[in-house]
Amino acid sequence: MKFKATGLCSILLLVQLAWSDPAVPAADFAWPNSFTRVRLISVPINCGWKDGRPFAPRDQVARTLKLSEQGSTDVDLVEALSEKGWLVRLESDGAIVANPPTAVATGQGNELGTAVVRETDESRMAVRNFASICAKERKVWVKNHPKQALLDAIGSDIARQTRRPIPWVFAIIQDAEPNAACTGEGMVYITTSNLALLDQDELAGVLGHEIAHGARQQLAEDRHEDTRRDKTVADAEALSDRLRAAEEQAGDQYYRDIRDGRSESEAEGRRRQATASAREHYNFSMRTIRERAQAHKNYHQFKPQTDERQADLVGMRLAAAAGYKPDGLMRALEKLQAADFKNYGRRKMLGAPTHPPIGERIKTLKELLQRWSR
């Protein structure tokens, strides 16, 4: 079987991102007795095995697992993951992958329980969208970037604040143009050039913005709107087809009337009456179609920028709740503006301009921070 290049690239990426065995608490996982590849989220860890247990260099895992940087040079990974409540699964490629728990409300006062992180239709769609973007725009996913661990740690910190047990993947794409985007709940990418410009708080602000898009299901809403718009177009085409069919039927009836002995004026009157009735029904129905079309126009004119403003606000709050400075996104935008990337965020991959101008976003965020600090 032959595949187109884009289709093959998408399939390969989906295979790489596939989630295999269900995740279980680290203490309950059947750890192997000998060397096996281990990843924390998506970051490979250089583990050594002692007495059938994996030990990882403290400097590799301290930031991700929020461990003290003081202590023995090697960390008992089973013990550390169990204490932090992390979940572990065996990947399809034979690697062991650990992911942080996601807190969700249990409904009992203010207590929080730990829910098993599970894929959803939306998170699977997000991965497919990312694979499609990489294939169509020939983007290279940088798997072993030196800042991957930092990206995963900050992204996971913020994603946990959404209180939704969804697996999140944070990918780095090789690109000279600063950009970041959410392809759906569970998948965020950032370009290498953008990552190089930002400090930790600024990166948290950018990731908070993108995670807010996914957590608020904004991309899912857009897909539903596209479905509704397609239905409106189909209904308009069906109405036009029915009108043409009615006019043709009236014309055929005209010739049958003449053949059956009716006068030409009588036959023409019957034809006009049938045509007028069909047009009246068409015009009445088209009023509803036009109202729907205007609603679609309004949606695409106003909602994208409304979504962006909401994501700025919600993302700022998510970053602050995760312990990062709330002005991170504003400072990131100021830095990008100073670097002459005035069109940052004005174009999504494979998409149209949706973001407000960068100067307007900075001004709005400053006002929000001033009100927040009162």
Secondary structure as GFF3:
##gff-version 3
##sequence-region A 1 374
A	DSSP	alpha_helix	5	17	.	.	.	ID=ss1
A	DSSP	beta_strand	24	25	.	.	.	ID=ss2
A	DSSP	three_ten_helix	26	28	.	.	.	ID=ss3
A	DSSP	beta_strand	38	40	.	.	.	ID=ss4
A	DSSP	beta_strand	43	45	.	.	.	ID=ss5
A	DSSP	beta_strand	48	50	.	.	.	ID=ss6
A	DSSP	beta_strand	53	57	.	.	.	ID=ss7
A	DSSP	alpha_helix	58	65	.	.	.	ID=ss8
A	DSSP	beta_strand	74	76	.	.	.	ID=ss9
A	DSSP	alpha_helix	77	84	.	.	.	ID=ss10
A	DSSP	beta_strand	87	90	.	.	.	ID=ss11
A	DSSP	beta_strand	96	99	.	.	.	ID=ss12
A	DSSP	beta_strand	102	105	.	.	.	ID=ss13
A	DSSP	beta_strand	112	115	.	.	.	ID=ss14
A	DSSP	alpha_helix	121	136	.	.	.	ID=ss15
A	DSSP	beta_strand	140	141	.	.	.	ID=ss16
A	DSSP	alpha_helix	148	160	.	.	.	ID=ss17
A	DSSP	beta_strand	169	174	.	.	.	ID=ss18
A	DSSP	beta_strand	180	184	.	.	.	ID=ss19
A	DSSP	beta_strand	187	191	.	.	.	ID=ss20
A	DSSP	alpha_helix	192	197	.	.	.	ID=ss21
A	DSSP	alpha_helix	200	215	.	.	.	ID=ss22
A	DSSP	alpha_helix	218	259	.	.	.	ID=ss23
A	DSSP	alpha_helix	264	321	.	.	.	ID=ss24
A	DSSP	alpha_helix	328	338	.	.	.	ID=ss25
A	DSSP	alpha_helix	358	372	.	.	.	ID=ss26
###
